[in-house]
Amino acid sequence: MGGVSLALAGCLGGSSEEGAVEPIELIVTTEDYDPIRYEFGNLIAENWRELGFEVEVTPLAWNTIVSRTFDEQNFDTFTLNWAGRAARLDPDVFCYSLHHSSQTDQGGNNMVNYESSEYDEYAEAQRKAYDENERQEAVMQCQELFAEDQPRTPIANQTQAMPYLEARFDDIVNMMGEGLMSFWTAVDSMPANGVEQISLGYPSDVNNLNPVDGTASHDTQTMRLIYDKLVRIDQEGMATNWLAEDVTVVDDTTIRATIRDGHQWHDGEDLTVEDVKFSFDYLNEYSSLLSSFMGPLESTEIIDERTVEFTLSDSFAPFIPVGLGQVFIIPQHIWENIPEDLDGVSEPVGWENPEPVGSGPFEFVSWNRDEQMVLQANQNHFHTPNIPELIKIPGADMQSLVRLLEDESLDMIGWVPGPDTVNRLDSEIDHVTISSIDSHNWYHINYQLERPPFDDVAVRHALADAIPKQDIVDIVMDGMGTVTHTFMAAVNDFWHNPDVREFGNDLGRAQITLEEAGYTLENGRLYYPEE
């Protein structure tokens, strides 16, 4: 019955008093899952109550939040953090997937049901413009309209502070958005002289190593070490050639990629242009996640023994960084008969792929679930890692990983332990160093625009102004973040619009906004404008 009462909480709609604004349910994560979202949710609720809103804060397990918000769209408002993955350095995900009106179906990322024909025009324009300056202008306009409409209120970008043992490295590499969990950390960090093995901790294990699936971040972060892609997103957030030595935009709907000569799979078989065509055809058919990155891909054709041509049904500027940069190249000689060769597997996504064969900079060695996974450097790779052997250690929780690090039984952690733990490690544990880098993730509040009072932009402006953004950064995040007003972070400089309308930190202005819109406050309760 508990689930039924929660589901009803956000859709009671009616108020006990005629004309009073409906009570608001603010969904937050549990304190154990994400103390930042839990704490700032409660801070925000206090300020909203000052405006006359009745607010109930509901902590839920993450899976329940996903079900309530993304799948059912059954919410008033909720806290969320869009993680700063490499693919999200390109603006298309935040511009289009989150805010275009075509993405409002249940299960989509526009679960707030934001619809604006003017916004859609610019979101579509940034998809079509191969000229970076022209595309940049469209992205700037998207942010300007988003900030004015406030379908979500951005709060802060997090500084990713991840701990490691300094003595184990001569040089350690991090990346905005991913910190020490980045691809470049694994391939370019330099271990200290004589160190043959580096251990990386993460607060959960990999679910599977099936590139057809790849819905979980940790799975993808692991598989990209094993499987190559035609291009990679570099440390500056730009697409750089990888397995492809050349990528050419022939015209708005035609892109050609020429692959490196002489590259091999981990089992010794030659990697061919046929493998590249197969990968895009196969994953476009069987992988709902990777096919979404391919956009309007219509066909893949082999031009010569090293060149493949991609034909799009419409111009799609993100195809190179997002399509070519996210699709794994998989061996045709292994996958072409999956799932036909396997008993009990009806779709490729269901195969565990227990011993993955890729062509990437690391080769799979072994995996004892919930204990460790061993990867070794591919000495025949064109970008051979400096780390000879990478051991991935899953932790039962963050504190167990921190204890391993303090005991020098773990070399680094690919997750932010939290401000209090980071500060303690930095000040008290001499052999632990903190790697810090700004991220393009963004903590924010989502409003269900199909429900009153969130269908009134004046209410959204007031709610946004009442959010104590600076206090959240200074107190809840202990200074490990920066206030933000848009979905493209300042660290992602080329795509960031610094001139959008700003909301937050102004309870007085929030009260004035409601008054000017006709709302009244009686005995501490907010009432709708009289009709």
PLY file of the C-alpha trace (Angstrom):
ply
format ascii 1.0
element vertex 531
property float x
property float y
property float z
element edge 530
property int vertex1
property int vertex2
end_header
0.00 0.00 0.00
2.94 2.37 0.60
3.54 2.70 -3.14
-0.12 3.56 -3.73
-0.13 6.37 -1.18
3.07 7.84 -2.64
1.65 7.74 -6.12
-1.45 9.59 -4.95
0.52 12.20 -3.05
1.61 14.03 -6.16
-1.74 13.92 -7.94
-4.33 14.83 -5.27
-4.46 18.19 -7.02
-7.34 19.68 -5.07
-6.74 21.83 -2.01
-8.61 21.70 1.28
-9.41 25.41 0.90
-11.12 26.91 -2.12
-8.74 29.03 -4.15
-5.64 27.93 -2.27
-2.64 26.75 -4.27
-2.36 22.97 -4.19
0.15 21.33 -1.83
3.47 20.53 -3.51
5.27 17.21 -3.23
9.04 17.66 -3.64
10.68 14.31 -4.37
14.30 13.92 -3.27
16.72 11.00 -3.10
17.32 9.22 0.16
20.07 10.73 2.28
22.25 7.62 1.86
21.99 7.67 -1.95
22.81 11.36 -2.47
23.11 13.55 0.63
23.49 16.67 -1.55
20.11 16.30 -3.25
18.49 15.25 0.02
19.83 18.26 1.92
19.25 20.94 -0.68
15.74 19.61 -1.30
14.90 20.30 2.32
16.51 23.76 2.18
14.45 24.64 -0.88
11.25 23.39 0.75
11.82 25.73 3.71
12.05 28.76 1.41
9.03 27.71 -0.64
7.02 27.50 2.57
8.06 31.09 3.28
6.24 32.03 0.06
3.03 30.35 1.26
3.32 27.01 -0.50
2.52 23.84 1.40
5.45 21.54 0.65
5.93 17.89 1.53
9.44 16.51 0.99
9.37 12.84 -0.04
12.66 10.89 -0.03
12.52 7.92 -2.41
14.89 5.22 -3.64
16.48 6.10 -6.97
14.69 3.35 -8.92
11.38 4.57 -7.56
12.20 8.14 -8.58
12.97 7.00 -12.14
9.66 5.14 -12.27
7.63 8.02 -10.87
9.23 10.77 -12.95
10.65 9.47 -16.24
8.30 6.53 -16.78
5.00 7.73 -15.29
5.52 11.52 -15.21
3.65 11.35 -11.90
5.25 14.14 -9.90
4.94 17.77 -8.90
8.63 18.60 -8.62
11.82 16.66 -7.95
15.58 17.08 -7.61
17.92 15.63 -10.23
21.56 15.65 -11.24
22.41 15.17 -14.90
25.87 13.61 -14.71
28.68 15.13 -16.77
29.41 12.29 -19.17
31.70 12.86 -22.14
28.83 12.54 -24.62
27.07 15.40 -22.84
29.83 17.88 -23.59
28.14 18.15 -26.97
25.06 20.36 -26.48
22.55 18.14 -28.27
21.54 16.03 -25.27
20.72 19.00 -23.08
19.35 21.18 -25.90
17.25 18.63 -27.73
16.71 15.42 -25.77
15.76 17.21 -22.55
13.75 20.13 -23.90
12.41 19.59 -27.42
8.65 19.08 -27.45
9.00 15.79 -29.37
10.67 14.23 -26.32
7.70 14.44 -23.91
6.53 10.81 -24.22
6.67 8.75 -21.05
10.18 7.43 -20.61
11.63 10.44 -22.44
13.96 13.03 -20.99
11.48 15.90 -21.37
9.37 14.51 -18.54
8.57 18.08 -17.44
6.49 18.46 -20.64
8.13 21.68 -21.76
6.71 22.78 -25.11
7.77 25.91 -26.96
7.70 26.27 -30.71
10.31 29.04 -30.53
12.63 26.88 -28.44
12.06 23.91 -30.78
13.20 26.03 -33.73
16.61 26.65 -32.18
16.95 23.12 -30.80
16.43 21.81 -34.32
18.76 24.43 -35.81
21.68 23.37 -33.62
21.23 19.82 -34.92
21.49 20.92 -38.54
24.38 23.39 -38.39
27.78 21.83 -39.17
29.36 25.26 -38.92
30.38 25.51 -35.26
29.76 29.24 -34.95
26.30 28.94 -36.46
25.55 26.01 -34.18
26.90 27.89 -31.18
24.47 30.75 -31.80
21.51 28.34 -31.85
22.69 26.76 -28.59
22.98 30.21 -27.00
19.40 30.98 -28.02
18.21 27.66 -26.54
19.75 28.58 -23.20
18.27 32.08 -23.27
14.74 30.79 -23.86
15.17 27.98 -21.34
16.27 30.43 -18.63
13.31 32.70 -19.32
10.78 29.84 -19.26
12.31 27.94 -16.29
10.87 24.47 -17.02
13.68 23.34 -14.71
15.78 25.47 -12.41
19.55 24.81 -12.63
21.23 25.13 -9.23
24.91 24.16 -9.33
27.69 22.43 -11.21
29.75 20.17 -8.97
33.51 20.22 -8.57
34.60 16.61 -8.90
37.03 15.90 -6.10
38.29 12.32 -6.22
41.02 10.84 -3.99
44.09 8.84 -5.02
47.47 7.69 -3.69
49.96 10.20 -5.04
52.99 7.94 -4.50
51.58 5.40 -6.96
51.67 7.86 -9.87
54.20 10.04 -11.61
51.31 11.79 -13.35
47.55 11.39 -13.09
45.07 12.62 -15.70
41.50 13.72 -15.06
38.73 15.13 -17.23
35.85 17.53 -16.72
32.64 15.68 -16.00
34.27 12.37 -15.20
37.26 13.14 -12.99
39.38 10.03 -12.37
36.74 7.81 -13.96
37.53 9.18 -17.40
38.82 7.21 -20.35
41.93 9.38 -20.42
42.75 8.64 -16.78
43.04 4.96 -17.62
45.03 5.30 -20.83
47.25 8.35 -20.18
48.00 8.42 -16.44
51.61 7.47 -15.70
52.22 5.04 -12.83
55.30 5.51 -10.66
58.45 3.63 -11.54
58.04 -0.07 -10.79
54.22 0.07 -10.41
52.76 -2.61 -12.67
49.18 -2.58 -11.43
46.72 0.21 -10.61
43.47 -0.41 -8.72
40.40 1.75 -9.31
37.48 1.70 -6.87
33.85 2.46 -7.67
30.80 2.18 -5.34
29.10 -0.54 -7.40
30.04 -3.35 -9.75
29.56 -3.48 -13.50
26.21 -4.99 -14.51
27.38 -6.49 -17.79
29.89 -6.06 -20.60
27.41 -6.23 -23.45
27.88 -3.26 -25.81
24.33 -3.74 -27.11
23.08 -2.77 -23.66
25.31 -0.15 -22.07
22.52 1.70 -20.26
24.44 1.91 -16.97
27.24 4.50 -16.82
29.72 2.18 -15.11
29.19 -0.49 -17.77
29.86 2.01 -20.57
32.89 3.47 -18.79
34.36 -0.04 -18.61
33.46 -1.17 -22.12
34.98 1.90 -23.76
38.37 0.68 -22.50
37.82 -2.68 -24.24
36.09 -1.51 -27.43
37.27 1.21 -29.78
35.15 3.92 -31.34
35.76 5.82 -34.55
36.28 9.06 -32.62
36.81 9.90 -28.93
35.86 12.96 -26.93
39.17 14.46 -25.81
39.99 16.13 -22.50
38.84 19.49 -23.88
35.46 18.06 -24.85
36.08 18.00 -28.60
35.77 15.06 -30.98
39.16 13.70 -32.01
39.93 10.92 -34.49
40.54 7.54 -32.89
40.02 4.31 -34.84
39.19 6.58 -37.75
42.29 8.40 -38.99
40.12 10.74 -41.05
36.48 11.87 -40.90
35.10 13.99 -43.74
31.76 15.76 -44.07
31.03 15.26 -47.76
27.77 17.21 -47.56
25.02 17.82 -45.01
23.80 14.23 -45.15
26.97 12.32 -46.08
29.93 11.58 -43.81
32.92 9.38 -44.60
35.33 7.76 -42.15
38.65 6.15 -43.08
39.90 3.65 -40.50
43.48 2.96 -39.47
45.34 0.29 -41.37
46.56 -2.90 -39.68
44.55 -2.76 -36.45
43.49 -6.07 -34.85
40.97 -7.52 -32.46
42.21 -8.86 -29.13
41.91 -12.42 -30.49
44.35 -11.61 -33.31
41.80 -11.28 -36.11
42.15 -8.25 -38.41
39.73 -5.38 -37.84
38.22 -4.45 -41.19
35.91 -1.88 -42.67
33.33 -4.67 -42.80
33.44 -4.75 -38.99
32.71 -1.02 -38.89
29.71 -1.31 -41.21
28.48 -4.34 -39.28
28.78 -2.50 -35.95
26.61 0.42 -37.03
24.04 -1.78 -38.79
23.84 -4.29 -35.94
23.75 -1.80 -33.07
21.28 0.43 -34.90
18.96 -2.56 -35.09
19.46 -4.12 -31.67
20.64 -1.37 -29.28
17.98 1.18 -28.36
20.59 3.28 -26.55
23.27 3.38 -29.25
20.75 3.75 -32.06
19.53 6.93 -30.37
23.04 8.36 -30.75
22.98 7.69 -34.49
20.10 10.11 -35.09
18.82 10.04 -38.70
21.31 7.42 -39.94
19.78 5.92 -43.07
22.51 3.62 -44.38
26.14 2.59 -43.98
28.08 1.66 -47.10
31.64 0.46 -47.77
33.46 2.72 -50.23
36.82 0.95 -50.28
38.88 -1.37 -48.06
39.35 1.33 -45.41
36.48 3.79 -45.94
32.87 3.65 -44.84
30.17 6.17 -45.81
27.27 7.15 -43.58
24.15 8.52 -45.26
21.71 10.49 -43.12
18.09 11.26 -43.93
18.63 14.79 -42.64
21.58 16.93 -41.59
22.69 16.04 -38.05
25.66 17.96 -36.66
26.02 15.79 -33.52
26.59 12.68 -35.65
30.39 12.94 -35.42
30.84 13.64 -31.67
27.78 11.72 -30.49
27.25 9.05 -33.16
30.80 8.19 -34.18
31.96 9.06 -30.66
29.63 6.71 -28.78
29.05 3.65 -30.97
31.30 0.72 -30.06
33.04 -1.07 -32.92
32.35 -4.78 -32.37
33.79 -7.86 -34.15
31.49 -9.24 -36.82
32.98 -12.74 -36.51
31.72 -12.93 -32.92
28.45 -11.01 -33.00
26.95 -11.91 -36.37
25.41 -15.11 -35.00
24.20 -13.65 -31.71
21.67 -14.61 -30.45
21.07 -17.50 -32.85
24.01 -19.49 -31.41
22.92 -19.13 -27.79
20.30 -21.12 -25.92
17.83 -19.10 -23.89
18.76 -15.73 -25.40
16.12 -14.19 -27.66
17.76 -10.78 -28.15
21.44 -9.72 -28.26
20.83 -7.39 -25.33
20.26 -10.48 -23.16
23.72 -11.97 -23.74
26.15 -11.56 -20.88
29.17 -11.45 -23.23
31.27 -13.11 -20.49
34.64 -12.78 -22.26
34.44 -9.63 -24.38
36.73 -9.35 -27.40
37.33 -5.80 -28.53
40.13 -3.87 -30.18
40.54 -1.19 -27.53
43.52 -0.09 -25.43
42.72 -2.62 -22.69
42.05 -6.35 -23.01
39.66 -8.22 -20.76
41.39 -10.77 -18.49
38.97 -11.85 -15.78
35.98 -10.83 -13.70
34.94 -12.12 -10.28
31.65 -10.34 -9.74
31.52 -8.13 -6.64
35.25 -8.71 -6.09
37.37 -7.44 -8.99
37.77 -7.16 -12.76
41.20 -7.35 -14.37
42.10 -5.55 -17.60
45.55 -5.52 -19.17
47.12 -3.04 -21.57
46.86 -3.96 -25.25
50.49 -3.70 -26.29
49.52 -3.76 -29.99
47.19 -0.77 -29.72
47.99 2.50 -31.52
47.49 4.26 -28.15
49.03 1.81 -25.68
48.11 2.63 -22.06
50.86 3.53 -19.60
49.19 1.39 -16.92
50.16 -2.26 -17.53
47.24 -3.72 -15.58
44.05 -2.06 -14.35
42.11 -3.68 -11.49
38.54 -2.46 -11.00
37.33 -2.88 -7.41
33.61 -2.54 -6.59
32.80 -1.29 -3.11
29.77 -2.22 -1.04
29.53 1.51 -0.31
31.70 4.61 -0.55
33.07 4.34 2.97
34.41 0.84 2.34
36.36 2.21 -0.62
37.65 5.11 1.45
38.93 2.69 4.08
40.75 0.69 1.41
42.34 3.88 0.13
43.42 4.94 3.61
44.93 1.47 4.15
46.77 1.85 0.81
44.93 -1.20 -0.53
43.36 0.90 -3.32
45.05 3.40 -5.63
42.19 5.71 -6.59
38.41 6.16 -6.40
36.40 7.10 -9.49
33.57 8.76 -7.57
33.15 11.84 -5.38
33.04 10.63 -1.75
31.27 13.76 -0.48
32.52 17.09 0.87
33.10 15.97 4.49
35.07 12.88 3.46
37.09 14.79 0.87
38.03 17.45 3.40
39.07 14.87 5.98
41.19 12.91 3.51
42.81 16.10 2.27
43.66 17.46 5.71
44.34 14.34 7.76
45.61 11.54 5.47
49.07 12.47 4.21
49.39 9.75 1.57
46.06 10.65 -0.08
45.79 13.47 -2.65
42.60 14.99 -4.05
42.20 15.40 -7.81
39.73 18.24 -8.44
38.18 19.42 -11.68
34.99 21.31 -12.52
32.18 19.34 -14.08
29.44 20.01 -16.60
26.94 18.06 -14.53
24.06 20.14 -13.18
21.96 19.77 -10.08
18.48 21.16 -10.64
14.78 21.17 -9.80
12.19 19.84 -12.27
8.60 21.09 -12.46
5.66 19.18 -13.94
4.37 21.84 -16.31
1.10 20.02 -16.97
0.04 20.55 -13.35
-0.96 23.75 -11.58
0.64 25.86 -10.24
3.71 24.95 -12.35
1.88 25.76 -15.58
2.21 29.44 -14.58
5.62 30.83 -15.51
5.29 33.47 -12.76
5.13 30.68 -10.18
8.18 29.00 -11.69
10.06 32.32 -11.58
9.14 32.76 -7.92
10.06 29.20 -7.00
13.38 29.62 -8.81
14.17 32.90 -7.07
13.44 31.28 -3.70
16.12 28.63 -4.22
19.17 29.50 -2.08
21.69 28.53 -4.74
24.72 30.10 -3.10
23.91 28.55 0.30
23.58 25.18 -1.40
27.06 25.53 -2.91
28.64 26.99 0.22
26.96 24.86 2.89
25.56 21.66 1.36
28.37 21.20 -1.17
30.99 22.75 1.14
32.14 25.05 -1.64
32.77 22.17 -4.07
30.67 23.60 -6.87
29.57 26.74 -8.67
26.14 28.34 -8.98
24.63 27.93 -12.44
21.65 29.35 -14.32
21.71 27.25 -17.48
22.14 23.66 -18.62
25.51 24.22 -20.33
28.17 24.62 -17.65
30.74 27.42 -17.63
33.54 24.84 -17.80
32.14 23.83 -21.21
33.11 27.28 -22.35
32.35 27.21 -26.08
28.72 26.19 -25.57
28.01 28.09 -22.33
25.83 31.21 -22.42
26.93 33.50 -19.55
24.25 36.10 -20.27
21.02 34.23 -19.53
18.44 35.57 -17.09
19.43 34.61 -13.55
17.17 33.37 -10.77
17.86 32.40 -7.18
19.04 33.75 -3.84
16.24 36.35 -3.71
13.23 35.45 -1.57
12.06 39.06 -1.59
11.93 39.20 -5.38
10.07 35.86 -5.39
7.38 37.35 -3.13
7.06 40.41 -5.39
6.72 38.20 -8.49
3.78 36.35 -6.93
2.13 39.55 -5.78
2.43 41.14 -9.23
0.90 38.01 -10.77
-2.13 38.39 -8.48
-1.39 35.70 -5.89
-2.32 36.55 -2.31
-1.05 35.34 1.03
-3.59 34.71 3.77
-2.61 33.29 7.16
0.62 31.94 5.65
-1.17 30.17 2.76
-0.85 31.15 -0.91
-4.02 31.68 -2.97
-4.56 31.87 -6.72
-5.41 35.20 -8.39
-9.11 35.94 -8.46
-10.67 35.25 -11.82
0 1
1 2
2 3
3 4
4 5
5 6
6 7
7 8
8 9
9 10
10 11
11 12
12 13
13 14
14 15
15 16
16 17
17 18
18 19
19 20
20 21
21 22
22 23
23 24
24 25
25 26
26 27
27 28
28 29
29 30
30 31
31 32
32 33
33 34
34 35
35 36
36 37
37 38
38 39
39 40
40 41
41 42
42 43
43 44
44 45
45 46
46 47
47 48
48 49
49 50
50 51
51 52
52 53
53 54
54 55
55 56
56 57
57 58
58 59
59 60
60 61
61 62
62 63
63 64
64 65
65 66
66 67
67 68
68 69
69 70
70 71
71 72
72 73
73 74
74 75
75 76
76 77
77 78
78 79
79 80
80 81
81 82
82 83
83 84
84 85
85 86
86 87
87 88
88 89
89 90
90 91
91 92
92 93
93 94
94 95
95 96
96 97
97 98
98 99
99 100
100 101
101 102
102 103
103 104
104 105
105 106
106 107
107 108
108 109
109 110
110 111
111 112
112 113
113 114
114 115
115 116
116 117
117 118
118 119
119 120
120 121
121 122
122 123
123 124
124 125
125 126
126 127
127 128
128 129
129 130
130 131
131 132
132 133
133 134
134 135
135 136
136 137
137 138
138 139
139 140
140 141
141 142
142 143
143 144
144 145
145 146
146 147
147 148
148 149
149 150
150 151
151 152
152 153
153 154
154 155
155 156
156 157
157 158
158 159
159 160
160 161
161 162
162 163
163 164
164 165
165 166
166 167
167 168
168 169
169 170
170 171
171 172
172 173
173 174
174 175
175 176
176 177
177 178
178 179
179 180
180 181
181 182
182 183
183 184
184 185
185 186
186 187
187 188
188 189
189 190
190 191
191 192
192 193
193 194
194 195
195 196
196 197
197 198
198 199
199 200
200 201
201 202
202 203
203 204
204 205
205 206
206 207
207 208
208 209
209 210
210 211
211 212
212 213
213 214
214 215
215 216
216 217
217 218
218 219
219 220
220 221
221 222
222 223
223 224
224 225
225 226
226 227
227 228
228 229
229 230
230 231
231 232
232 233
233 234
234 235
235 236
236 237
237 238
238 239
239 240
240 241
241 242
242 243
243 244
244 245
245 246
246 247
247 248
248 249
249 250
250 251
251 252
252 253
253 254
254 255
255 256
256 257
257 258
258 259
259 260
260 261
261 262
262 263
263 264
264 265
265 266
266 267
267 268
268 269
269 270
270 271
271 272
272 273
273 274
274 275
275 276
276 277
277 278
278 279
279 280
280 281
281 282
282 283
283 284
284 285
285 286
286 287
287 288
288 289
289 290
290 291
291 292
292 293
293 294
294 295
295 296
296 297
297 298
298 299
299 300
300 301
301 302
302 303
303 304
304 305
305 306
306 307
307 308
308 309
309 310
310 311
311 312
312 313
313 314
314 315
315 316
316 317
317 318
318 319
319 320
320 321
321 322
322 323
323 324
324 325
325 326
326 327
327 328
328 329
329 330
330 331
331 332
332 333
333 334
334 335
335 336
336 337
337 338
338 339
339 340
340 341
341 342
342 343
343 344
344 345
345 346
346 347
347 348
348 349
349 350
350 351
351 352
352 353
353 354
354 355
355 356
356 357
357 358
358 359
359 360
360 361
361 362
362 363
363 364
364 365
365 366
366 367
367 368
368 369
369 370
370 371
371 372
372 373
373 374
374 375
375 376
376 377
377 378
378 379
379 380
380 381
381 382
382 383
383 384
384 385
385 386
386 387
387 388
388 389
389 390
390 391
391 392
392 393
393 394
394 395
395 396
396 397
397 398
398 399
399 400
400 401
401 402
402 403
403 404
404 405
405 406
406 407
407 408
408 409
409 410
410 411
411 412
412 413
413 414
414 415
415 416
416 417
417 418
418 419
419 420
420 421
421 422
422 423
423 424
424 425
425 426
426 427
427 428
428 429
429 430
430 431
431 432
432 433
433 434
434 435
435 436
436 437
437 438
438 439
439 440
440 441
441 442
442 443
443 444
444 445
445 446
446 447
447 448
448 449
449 450
450 451
451 452
452 453
453 454
454 455
455 456
456 457
457 458
458 459
459 460
460 461
461 462
462 463
463 464
464 465
465 466
466 467
467 468
468 469
469 470
470 471
471 472
472 473
473 474
474 475
475 476
476 477
477 478
478 479
479 480
480 481
481 482
482 483
483 484
484 485
485 486
486 487
487 488
488 489
489 490
490 491
491 492
492 493
493 494
494 495
495 496
496 497
497 498
498 499
499 500
500 501
501 502
502 503
503 504
504 505
505 506
506 507
507 508
508 509
509 510
510 511
511 512
512 513
513 514
514 515
515 516
516 517
517 518
518 519
519 520
520 521
521 522
522 523
523 524
524 525
525 526
526 527
527 528
528 529
529 530
